[in-house]
Amino acid sequence: MLDGAVECFSAGKRKNSEEAREAEKEQLHAKIGQQAIEIDFLRKKSKQLGL
């Protein structure tokens, strides 16, 4: 019975860890997308200004 309890509690930690990693991954993808948009904007504006 105790062996099963250990597995039960560790599975919950593993699931939370995976969820946290997935949330961080989504946040980083959003940040990369935002930075790509900013780079494109700055690239266009620098060409317009002749820089």
mmCIF file of the N, C-alpha and C atoms, coordinates in Angstrom:
data_MODEL
# 
_entry.id   MODEL 
# 
loop_
_atom_site.group_PDB 
_atom_site.id 
_atom_site.type_symbol 
_atom_site.label_atom_id 
_atom_site.label_alt_id 
_atom_site.label_comp_id 
_atom_site.label_asym_id 
_atom_site.label_entity_id 
_atom_site.label_seq_id 
_atom_site.pdbx_PDB_ins_code 
_atom_site.Cartn_x 
_atom_site.Cartn_y 
_atom_site.Cartn_z 
_atom_site.occupancy 
_atom_site.B_iso_or_equiv 
_atom_site.pdbx_formal_charge 
_atom_site.auth_seq_id 
_atom_site.auth_comp_id 
_atom_site.auth_asym_id 
_atom_site.auth_atom_id 
_atom_site.pdbx_PDB_model_num 
ATOM 1   N N  . MET A 1 1  ? 0.824  -1.195 0.000   1.00 0.00 ? 1  MET A N  1 
ATOM 2   C CA . MET A 1 1  ? 0.000  0.000  0.000   1.00 0.00 ? 1  MET A CA 1 
ATOM 3   C C  . MET A 1 1  ? 0.873  1.265  0.000   1.00 0.00 ? 1  MET A C  1 
ATOM 4   N N  . LEU A 1 2  ? 1.937  1.257  0.766   1.00 0.00 ? 2  LEU A N  1 
ATOM 5   C CA . LEU A 1 2  ? 2.805  2.430  0.805   1.00 0.00 ? 2  LEU A CA 1 
ATOM 6   C C  . LEU A 1 2  ? 3.506  2.657  -0.529  1.00 0.00 ? 2  LEU A C  1 
ATOM 7   N N  . ASP A 1 3  ? 3.860  1.566  -1.205  1.00 0.00 ? 3  ASP A N  1 
ATOM 8   C CA . ASP A 1 3  ? 4.504  1.713  -2.513  1.00 0.00 ? 3  ASP A CA 1 
ATOM 9   C C  . ASP A 1 3  ? 3.575  2.420  -3.491  1.00 0.00 ? 3  ASP A C  1 
ATOM 10  N N  . GLY A 1 4  ? 2.322  2.086  -3.454  1.00 0.00 ? 4  GLY A N  1 
ATOM 11  C CA . GLY A 1 4  ? 1.344  2.722  -4.337  1.00 0.00 ? 4  GLY A CA 1 
ATOM 12  C C  . GLY A 1 4  ? 1.158  4.192  -4.010  1.00 0.00 ? 4  GLY A C  1 
ATOM 13  N N  . ALA A 1 5  ? 1.241  4.540  -2.720  1.00 0.00 ? 5  ALA A N  1 
ATOM 14  C CA . ALA A 1 5  ? 1.079  5.932  -2.305  1.00 0.00 ? 5  ALA A CA 1 
ATOM 15  C C  . ALA A 1 5  ? 2.216  6.792  -2.843  1.00 0.00 ? 5  ALA A C  1 
ATOM 16  N N  . VAL A 1 6  ? 3.415  6.263  -2.812  1.00 0.00 ? 6  VAL A N  1 
ATOM 17  C CA . VAL A 1 6  ? 4.568  7.010  -3.323  1.00 0.00 ? 6  VAL A CA 1 
ATOM 18  C C  . VAL A 1 6  ? 4.384  7.297  -4.806  1.00 0.00 ? 6  VAL A C  1 
ATOM 19  N N  . GLU A 1 7  ? 3.963  6.311  -5.563  1.00 0.00 ? 7  GLU A N  1 
ATOM 20  C CA . GLU A 1 7  ? 3.751  6.498  -6.999  1.00 0.00 ? 7  GLU A CA 1 
ATOM 21  C C  . GLU A 1 7  ? 2.640  7.502  -7.268  1.00 0.00 ? 7  GLU A C  1 
ATOM 22  N N  . CYS A 1 8  ? 1.612  7.463  -6.456  1.00 0.00 ? 8  CYS A N  1 
ATOM 23  C CA . CYS A 1 8  ? 0.484  8.374  -6.634  1.00 0.00 ? 8  CYS A CA 1 
ATOM 24  C C  . CYS A 1 8  ? 0.920  9.824  -6.458  1.00 0.00 ? 8  CYS A C  1 
ATOM 25  N N  . PHE A 1 9  ? 1.679  10.090 -5.395  1.00 0.00 ? 9  PHE A N  1 
ATOM 26  C CA . PHE A 1 9  ? 2.112  11.458 -5.137  1.00 0.00 ? 9  PHE A CA 1 
ATOM 27  C C  . PHE A 1 9  ? 3.167  11.933 -6.127  1.00 0.00 ? 9  PHE A C  1 
ATOM 28  N N  . SER A 1 10 ? 4.053  11.068 -6.542  1.00 0.00 ? 10 SER A N  1 
ATOM 29  C CA . SER A 1 10 ? 5.084  11.481 -7.488  1.00 0.00 ? 10 SER A CA 1 
ATOM 30  C C  . SER A 1 10 ? 4.493  11.717 -8.873  1.00 0.00 ? 10 SER A C  1 
ATOM 31  N N  . ALA A 1 11 ? 3.436  11.012 -9.224  1.00 0.00 ? 11 ALA A N  1 
ATOM 32  C CA . ALA A 1 11 ? 2.787  11.227 -10.520 1.00 0.00 ? 11 ALA A CA 1 
ATOM 33  C C  . ALA A 1 11 ? 2.177  12.618 -10.582 1.00 0.00 ? 11 ALA A C  1 
ATOM 34  N N  . GLY A 1 12 ? 1.638  13.097 -9.478  1.00 0.00 ? 12 GLY A N  1 
ATOM 35  C CA . GLY A 1 12 ? 1.068  14.445 -9.434  1.00 0.00 ? 12 GLY A CA 1 
ATOM 36  C C  . GLY A 1 12 ? 2.129  15.505 -9.626  1.00 0.00 ? 12 GLY A C  1 
ATOM 37  N N  . LYS A 1 13 ? 3.280  15.301 -9.011  1.00 0.00 ? 13 LYS A N  1 
ATOM 38  C CA . LYS A 1 13 ? 4.382  16.257 -9.170  1.00 0.00 ? 13 LYS A CA 1 
ATOM 39  C C  . LYS A 1 13 ? 4.873  16.273 -10.606 1.00 0.00 ? 13 LYS A C  1 
ATOM 40  N N  . ARG A 1 14 ? 4.947  15.094 -11.193 1.00 0.00 ? 14 ARG A N  1 
ATOM 41  C CA . ARG A 1 14 ? 5.410  14.991 -12.575 1.00 0.00 ? 14 ARG A CA 1 
ATOM 42  C C  . ARG A 1 14 ? 4.436  15.712 -13.507 1.00 0.00 ? 14 ARG A C  1 
ATOM 43  N N  . LYS A 1 15 ? 3.147  15.549 -13.259 1.00 0.00 ? 15 LYS A N  1 
ATOM 44  C CA . LYS A 1 15 ? 2.135  16.195 -14.096 1.00 0.00 ? 15 LYS A CA 1 
ATOM 45  C C  . LYS A 1 15 ? 2.230  17.710 -13.962 1.00 0.00 ? 15 LYS A C  1 
ATOM 46  N N  . ASN A 1 16 ? 2.391  18.204 -12.733 1.00 0.00 ? 16 ASN A N  1 
ATOM 47  C CA . ASN A 1 16 ? 2.519  19.645 -12.520 1.00 0.00 ? 16 ASN A CA 1 
ATOM 48  C C  . ASN A 1 16 ? 3.771  20.183 -13.196 1.00 0.00 ? 16 ASN A C  1 
ATOM 49  N N  . SER A 1 17 ? 4.837  19.420 -13.149 1.00 0.00 ? 17 SER A N  1 
ATOM 50  C CA . SER A 1 17 ? 6.081  19.835 -13.778 1.00 0.00 ? 17 SER A CA 1 
ATOM 51  C C  . SER A 1 17 ? 5.915  19.922 -15.297 1.00 0.00 ? 17 SER A C  1 
ATOM 52  N N  . GLU A 1 18 ? 5.238  18.950 -15.865 1.00 0.00 ? 18 GLU A N  1 
ATOM 53  C CA . GLU A 1 18 ? 4.998  18.956 -17.310 1.00 0.00 ? 18 GLU A CA 1 
ATOM 54  C C  . GLU A 1 18 ? 4.095  20.119 -17.699 1.00 0.00 ? 18 GLU A C  1 
ATOM 55  N N  . GLU A 1 19 ? 3.082  20.398 -16.883 1.00 0.00 ? 19 GLU A N  1 
ATOM 56  C CA . GLU A 1 19 ? 2.188  21.520 -17.167 1.00 0.00 ? 19 GLU A CA 1 
ATOM 57  C C  . GLU A 1 19 ? 2.938  22.843 -17.084 1.00 0.00 ? 19 GLU A C  1 
ATOM 58  N N  . ALA A 1 20 ? 3.816  22.970 -16.112 1.00 0.00 ? 20 ALA A N  1 
ATOM 59  C CA . ALA A 1 20 ? 4.601  24.197 -15.964 1.00 0.00 ? 20 ALA A CA 1 
ATOM 60  C C  . ALA A 1 20 ? 5.531  24.379 -17.156 1.00 0.00 ? 20 ALA A C  1 
ATOM 61  N N  . ARG A 1 21 ? 6.154  23.287 -17.594 1.00 0.00 ? 21 ARG A N  1 
ATOM 62  C CA . ARG A 1 21 ? 7.033  23.366 -18.768 1.00 0.00 ? 21 ARG A CA 1 
ATOM 63  C C  . ARG A 1 21 ? 6.249  23.750 -20.016 1.00 0.00 ? 21 ARG A C  1 
ATOM 64  N N  . GLU A 1 22 ? 5.060  23.186 -20.171 1.00 0.00 ? 22 GLU A N  1 
ATOM 65  C CA . GLU A 1 22 ? 4.234  23.494 -21.340 1.00 0.00 ? 22 GLU A CA 1 
ATOM 66  C C  . GLU A 1 22 ? 3.801  24.961 -21.316 1.00 0.00 ? 22 GLU A C  1 
ATOM 67  N N  . ALA A 1 23 ? 3.430  25.466 -20.139 1.00 0.00 ? 23 ALA A N  1 
ATOM 68  C CA . ALA A 1 23 ? 3.041  26.871 -20.016 1.00 0.00 ? 23 ALA A CA 1 
ATOM 69  C C  . ALA A 1 23 ? 4.218  27.787 -20.341 1.00 0.00 ? 23 ALA A C  1 
ATOM 70  N N  . GLU A 1 24 ? 5.406  27.430 -19.853 1.00 0.00 ? 24 GLU A N  1 
ATOM 71  C CA . GLU A 1 24 ? 6.595  28.235 -20.144 1.00 0.00 ? 24 GLU A CA 1 
ATOM 72  C C  . GLU A 1 24 ? 6.917  28.205 -21.636 1.00 0.00 ? 24 GLU A C  1 
ATOM 73  N N  . LYS A 1 25 ? 6.746  27.039 -22.245 1.00 0.00 ? 25 LYS A N  1 
ATOM 74  C CA . LYS A 1 25 ? 7.001  26.890 -23.681 1.00 0.00 ? 25 LYS A CA 1 
ATOM 75  C C  . LYS A 1 25 ? 6.061  27.781 -24.490 1.00 0.00 ? 25 LYS A C  1 
ATOM 76  N N  . GLU A 1 26 ? 4.779  27.803 -24.117 1.00 0.00 ? 26 GLU A N  1 
ATOM 77  C CA . GLU A 1 26 ? 3.818  28.654 -24.819 1.00 0.00 ? 26 GLU A CA 1 
ATOM 78  C C  . GLU A 1 26 ? 4.159  30.124 -24.641 1.00 0.00 ? 26 GLU A C  1 
ATOM 79  N N  . GLN A 1 27 ? 4.577  30.492 -23.429 1.00 0.00 ? 27 GLN A N  1 
ATOM 80  C CA . GLN A 1 27 ? 4.952  31.878 -23.167 1.00 0.00 ? 27 GLN A CA 1 
ATOM 81  C C  . GLN A 1 27 ? 6.164  32.281 -24.009 1.00 0.00 ? 27 GLN A C  1 
ATOM 82  N N  . LEU A 1 28 ? 7.131  31.401 -24.117 1.00 0.00 ? 28 LEU A N  1 
ATOM 83  C CA . LEU A 1 28 ? 8.324  31.703 -24.907 1.00 0.00 ? 28 LEU A CA 1 
ATOM 84  C C  . LEU A 1 28 ? 8.000  31.804 -26.394 1.00 0.00 ? 28 LEU A C  1 
ATOM 85  N N  . HIS A 1 29 ? 7.099  30.949 -26.877 1.00 0.00 ? 29 HIS A N  1 
ATOM 86  C CA . HIS A 1 29 ? 6.688  31.038 -28.280 1.00 0.00 ? 29 HIS A CA 1 
ATOM 87  C C  . HIS A 1 29 ? 5.995  32.369 -28.553 1.00 0.00 ? 29 HIS A C  1 
ATOM 88  N N  . ALA A 1 30 ? 5.164  32.809 -27.623 1.00 0.00 ? 30 ALA A N  1 
ATOM 89  C CA . ALA A 1 30 ? 4.496  34.101 -27.781 1.00 0.00 ? 30 ALA A CA 1 
ATOM 90  C C  . ALA A 1 30 ? 5.518  35.233 -27.800 1.00 0.00 ? 30 ALA A C  1 
ATOM 91  N N  . LYS A 1 31 ? 6.510  35.143 -26.938 1.00 0.00 ? 31 LYS A N  1 
ATOM 92  C CA . LYS A 1 31 ? 7.549  36.176 -26.881 1.00 0.00 ? 31 LYS A CA 1 
ATOM 93  C C  . LYS A 1 31 ? 8.349  36.212 -28.177 1.00 0.00 ? 31 LYS A C  1 
ATOM 94  N N  . ILE A 1 32 ? 8.677  35.048 -28.713 1.00 0.00 ? 32 ILE A N  1 
ATOM 95  C CA . ILE A 1 32 ? 9.411  34.973 -29.979 1.00 0.00 ? 32 ILE A CA 1 
ATOM 96  C C  . ILE A 1 32 ? 8.587  35.597 -31.098 1.00 0.00 ? 32 ILE A C  1 
ATOM 97  N N  . GLY A 1 33 ? 7.297  35.300 -31.122 1.00 0.00 ? 33 GLY A N  1 
ATOM 98  C CA . GLY A 1 33 ? 6.420  35.877 -32.139 1.00 0.00 ? 33 GLY A CA 1 
ATOM 99  C C  . GLY A 1 33 ? 6.365  37.389 -32.041 1.00 0.00 ? 33 GLY A C  1 
ATOM 100 N N  . GLN A 1 34 ? 6.254  37.904 -30.821 1.00 0.00 ? 34 GLN A N  1 
ATOM 101 C CA . GLN A 1 34 ? 6.214  39.350 -30.611 1.00 0.00 ? 34 GLN A CA 1 
ATOM 102 C C  . GLN A 1 34 ? 7.517  39.992 -31.074 1.00 0.00 ? 34 GLN A C  1 
ATOM 103 N N  . GLN A 1 35 ? 8.634  39.370 -30.763 1.00 0.00 ? 35 GLN A N  1 
ATOM 104 C CA . GLN A 1 35 ? 9.923  39.920 -31.172 1.00 0.00 ? 35 GLN A CA 1 
ATOM 105 C C  . GLN A 1 35 ? 10.088 39.887 -32.686 1.00 0.00 ? 35 GLN A C  1 
ATOM 106 N N  . ALA A 1 36 ? 9.563  38.862 -33.335 1.00 0.00 ? 36 ALA A N  1 
ATOM 107 C CA . ALA A 1 36 ? 9.639  38.784 -34.797 1.00 0.00 ? 36 ALA A CA 1 
ATOM 108 C C  . ALA A 1 36 ? 8.853  39.931 -35.427 1.00 0.00 ? 36 ALA A C  1 
ATOM 109 N N  . ILE A 1 37 ? 7.686  40.231 -34.859 1.00 0.00 ? 37 ILE A N  1 
ATOM 110 C CA . ILE A 1 37 ? 6.877  41.345 -35.361 1.00 0.00 ? 37 ILE A CA 1 
ATOM 111 C C  . ILE A 1 37 ? 7.621  42.663 -35.172 1.00 0.00 ? 37 ILE A C  1 
ATOM 112 N N  . GLU A 1 38 ? 8.230  42.844 -34.007 1.00 0.00 ? 38 GLU A N  1 
ATOM 113 C CA . GLU A 1 38 ? 8.975  44.071 -33.734 1.00 0.00 ? 38 GLU A CA 1 
ATOM 114 C C  . GLU A 1 38 ? 10.166 44.223 -34.674 1.00 0.00 ? 38 GLU A C  1 
ATOM 115 N N  . ILE A 1 39 ? 10.857 43.145 -34.955 1.00 0.00 ? 39 ILE A N  1 
ATOM 116 C CA . ILE A 1 39 ? 12.007 43.193 -35.868 1.00 0.00 ? 39 ILE A CA 1 
ATOM 117 C C  . ILE A 1 39 ? 11.552 43.594 -37.265 1.00 0.00 ? 39 ILE A C  1 
ATOM 118 N N  . ASP A 1 40 ? 10.456 42.998 -37.736 1.00 0.00 ? 40 ASP A N  1 
ATOM 119 C CA . ASP A 1 40 ? 9.939  43.356 -39.060 1.00 0.00 ? 40 ASP A CA 1 
ATOM 120 C C  . ASP A 1 40 ? 9.560  44.827 -39.119 1.00 0.00 ? 40 ASP A C  1 
ATOM 121 N N  . PHE A 1 41 ? 8.899  45.321 -38.077 1.00 0.00 ? 41 PHE A N  1 
ATOM 122 C CA . PHE A 1 41 ? 8.501  46.724 -38.026 1.00 0.00 ? 41 PHE A CA 1 
ATOM 123 C C  . PHE A 1 41 ? 9.727  47.633 -38.074 1.00 0.00 ? 41 PHE A C  1 
ATOM 124 N N  . LEU A 1 42 ? 10.715 47.338 -37.250 1.00 0.00 ? 42 LEU A N  1 
ATOM 125 C CA . LEU A 1 42 ? 11.916 48.174 -37.207 1.00 0.00 ? 42 LEU A CA 1 
ATOM 126 C C  . LEU A 1 42 ? 12.702 48.107 -38.510 1.00 0.00 ? 42 LEU A C  1 
ATOM 127 N N  . ARG A 1 43 ? 12.712 46.945 -39.135 1.00 0.00 ? 43 ARG A N  1 
ATOM 128 C CA . ARG A 1 43 ? 13.401 46.792 -40.415 1.00 0.00 ? 43 ARG A CA 1 
ATOM 129 C C  . ARG A 1 43 ? 12.746 47.690 -41.478 1.00 0.00 ? 43 ARG A C  1 
ATOM 130 N N  . LYS A 1 44 ? 11.415 47.695 -41.524 1.00 0.00 ? 44 LYS A N  1 
ATOM 131 C CA . LYS A 1 44 ? 10.695 48.531 -42.495 1.00 0.00 ? 44 LYS A CA 1 
ATOM 132 C C  . LYS A 1 44 ? 10.928 50.009 -42.226 1.00 0.00 ? 44 LYS A C  1 
ATOM 133 N N  . LYS A 1 45 ? 10.855 50.396 -40.953 1.00 0.00 ? 45 LYS A N  1 
ATOM 134 C CA . LYS A 1 45 ? 11.038 51.808 -40.608 1.00 0.00 ? 45 LYS A CA 1 
ATOM 135 C C  . LYS A 1 45 ? 12.466 52.274 -40.888 1.00 0.00 ? 45 LYS A C  1 
ATOM 136 N N  . SER A 1 46 ? 13.444 51.424 -40.650 1.00 0.00 ? 46 SER A N  1 
ATOM 137 C CA . SER A 1 46 ? 14.824 51.833 -40.915 1.00 0.00 ? 46 SER A CA 1 
ATOM 138 C C  . SER A 1 46 ? 15.056 52.016 -42.412 1.00 0.00 ? 46 SER A C  1 
ATOM 139 N N  . LYS A 1 47 ? 14.398 51.194 -43.242 1.00 0.00 ? 47 LYS A N  1 
ATOM 140 C CA . LYS A 1 47 ? 14.512 51.367 -44.697 1.00 0.00 ? 47 LYS A CA 1 
ATOM 141 C C  . LYS A 1 47 ? 13.848 52.666 -45.133 1.00 0.00 ? 47 LYS A C  1 
ATOM 142 N N  . GLN A 1 48 ? 12.699 52.995 -44.526 1.00 0.00 ? 48 GLN A N  1 
ATOM 143 C CA . GLN A 1 48 ? 12.011 54.234 -44.867 1.00 0.00 ? 48 GLN A CA 1 
ATOM 144 C C  . GLN A 1 48 ? 12.852 55.454 -44.499 1.00 0.00 ? 48 GLN A C  1 
ATOM 145 N N  . LEU A 1 49 ? 13.599 55.355 -43.421 1.00 0.00 ? 49 LEU A N  1 
ATOM 146 C CA . LEU A 1 49 ? 14.428 56.469 -42.977 1.00 0.00 ? 49 LEU A CA 1 
ATOM 147 C C  . LEU A 1 49 ? 15.808 56.469 -43.627 1.00 0.00 ? 49 LEU A C  1 
ATOM 148 N N  . GLY A 1 50 ? 16.093 55.437 -44.404 1.00 0.00 ? 50 GLY A N  1 
ATOM 149 C CA . GLY A 1 50 ? 17.373 55.349 -45.089 1.00 0.00 ? 50 GLY A CA 1 
ATOM 150 C C  . GLY A 1 50 ? 18.526 54.985 -44.170 1.00 0.00 ? 50 GLY A C  1 
ATOM 151 N N  . LEU A 1 51 ? 18.231 54.240 -43.130 1.00 0.00 ? 51 LEU A N  1 
ATOM 152 C CA . LEU A 1 51 ? 19.290 53.856 -42.180 1.00 0.00 ? 51 LEU A CA 1 
ATOM 153 C C  . LEU A 1 51 ? 19.889 52.528 -42.519 1.00 0.00 ? 51 LEU A C  1 
# 
